[in-house]
Amino acid sequence: MIAAVAKNRAIGYRNELIYWLPNDLRRFRLLTTGHTILMGRRTFESLPKGALPNRRNCVLTRTKAQLPGCECFATWGEFIASCRPDEDIYIIGGESLYRNLMDKADRLCLTEVDDTPEQADAYFPDYSAWREVSREHHPADERHAHPYDFVDYVPAGA
């Protein structure tokens, strides 16, 4: 899973990201390019230019929609059956996908933003039981209003 999360785990408001962090977007592109990304239909609809280039774009949706540049699946089982055993998959949102698939994840690639937004209506699930394996701190600067950390987690016991 990959996401930018506030101190209260907020990730979105009105189907948009809460934070616009150029370095987070660069990290997202570097990690996901050449791999498979899985998202919900509303997350796909929030992408300004549609399907993301140089990635296998997959959407889990109850409505068997045809979305340009995407493969659509009705269930996790149907999706995972279409994947190679060694395929890198990044779950990119939204809230219900994160919540419903947390037990399928083997790592979390989070950008933890040192801020609590005034408004949010989408939250990342609790990951306090996960074990931190790396952290890279970045102070606020002219392009980033808040300090943030790139943090990777694995399940406790892994």
C-alpha positions in Angstrom: 0.0 0.0 0.0 1.1 3.5 -0.7 -0.4 6.7 0.7 0.3 10.2 2.2 -1.2 10.3 5.6 -1.7 13.1 8.2 -1.1 12.7 11.9 -4.7 11.6 12.3 -4.4 9.3 9.3 -6.5 11.6 7.1 -5.8 11.0 3.4 -8.5 12.8 1.5 -11.4 15.3 1.3 -14.2 15.3 -1.3 -12.4 12.7 -3.4 -9.2 14.7 -3.6 -5.8 14.3 -1.9 -5.4 16.6 1.1 -1.7 17.3 0.5 0.1 18.3 -2.7 3.7 17.3 -2.0 5.9 17.3 -5.1 8.5 15.0 -3.4 5.8 12.6 -2.4 4.4 12.5 -6.0 8.0 11.9 -7.2 8.4 9.0 -4.8 5.1 7.6 -5.8 6.1 7.7 -9.5 9.5 6.1 -8.8 8.0 3.3 -6.7 5.1 2.5 -8.9 6.4 3.0 -12.5 6.8 -0.4 -14.2 4.5 -2.1 -11.7 0.8 -2.7 -11.1 -1.4 -0.2 -9.3 -4.7 -1.2 -7.9 -7.4 1.4 -7.0 -11.1 1.9 -6.4 -13.3 3.5 -9.1 -13.6 6.8 -7.2 -9.8 7.0 -6.9 -9.5 6.4 -10.6 -12.1 9.1 -11.3 -10.0 11.6 -9.2 -6.9 11.2 -11.4 -6.6 14.4 -13.4 -5.4 12.7 -16.6 -6.9 9.3 -16.1 -4.8 6.1 -16.1 -1.2 6.6 -15.0 1.4 6.0 -17.6 4.0 3.2 -17.6 2.0 1.2 -15.0 -0.6 -1.6 -15.2 -3.7 0.3 -14.0 -6.3 -1.9 -12.3 -9.6 -0.9 -10.7 -11.7 -2.8 -8.3 -15.3 -1.8 -8.9 -18.7 -3.3 -8.2 -20.1 -1.8 -11.4 -18.5 -3.7 -14.2 -17.3 -0.5 -15.9 -15.0 0.1 -18.8 -12.5 2.7 -17.8 -10.0 4.0 -20.4 -6.5 2.6 -19.9 -7.6 0.3 -17.0 -8.4 -3.3 -16.3 -11.5 -3.6 -14.2 -12.2 -6.4 -11.7 -15.2 -7.1 -9.5 -13.3 -8.8 -6.7 -9.9 -9.1 -5.1 -9.9 -12.8 -6.1 -10.5 -12.0 -9.7 -7.8 -9.3 -9.7 -5.1 -11.4 -7.9 -5.8 -14.4 -10.3 -4.8 -12.1 -13.2 -1.4 -11.3 -11.6 1.9 -13.1 -11.9 3.3 -14.6 -8.6 6.3 -12.1 -8.7 4.2 -9.0 -9.7 4.7 -5.9 -7.6 1.3 -4.5 -6.7 0.7 -1.1 -5.2 -2.7 -0.4 -3.7 -3.1 3.3 -4.1 -6.6 4.0 -2.6 -9.1 4.9 -1.7 -10.2 4.5 1.9 -12.4 1.4 1.5 -9.7 -0.4 -0.6 -7.1 0.3 2.1 -9.4 -0.8 4.9 -10.6 -4.0 3.1 -7.2 -5.1 1.8 -5.0 -4.2 4.7 -4.7 -7.9 5.6 -3.4 -8.6 2.1 -0.6 -6.0 2.2 3.0 -7.0 2.9 4.4 -3.4 3.2 3.2 0.1 3.7 5.0 2.9 1.8 3.7 6.0 3.6 4.4 9.7 3.6 3.6 10.8 7.1 2.8 14.5 7.1 3.3 16.4 10.3 -0.1 18.1 10.2 -3.7 17.5 11.1 -6.0 18.9 8.4 -9.1 20.9 9.4 -11.3 18.9 6.9 -11.0 15.3 5.9 -13.5 12.6 5.0 -11.2 9.7 4.1 -8.8 8.0 6.5 -6.1 5.4 6.2 -6.6 2.4 8.5 -4.8 2.0 11.8 -1.3 0.7 11.2 0.1 1.0 14.8 0.7 -2.7 14.9 3.0 -2.6 11.9 6.8 -2.4 12.3 8.8 0.5 10.9 11.7 -0.5 8.8 12.9 2.8 7.4 12.3 6.5 7.8 13.6 9.5 5.9 12.8 13.0 7.3 12.2 16.1 5.2 11.6 19.6 6.7 9.1 22.0 5.4 10.4 24.1 2.5 9.1 26.5 -0.2 7.3 23.6 -2.0 6.2 21.6 1.1 4.1 23.5 3.7 4.6 20.8 6.4 7.5 18.6 7.5 7.0 15.0 6.4 8.7 11.6 6.5 8.9 8.8 4.0 8.3 5.7 6.2 8.1 2.0 5.2 6.4 -0.6 7.4 6.1 -4.3 7.4 3.6 -6.5 9.4 4.7 -7.0 12.9 6.6 -10.3 13.1 7.8 -10.1 9.5 
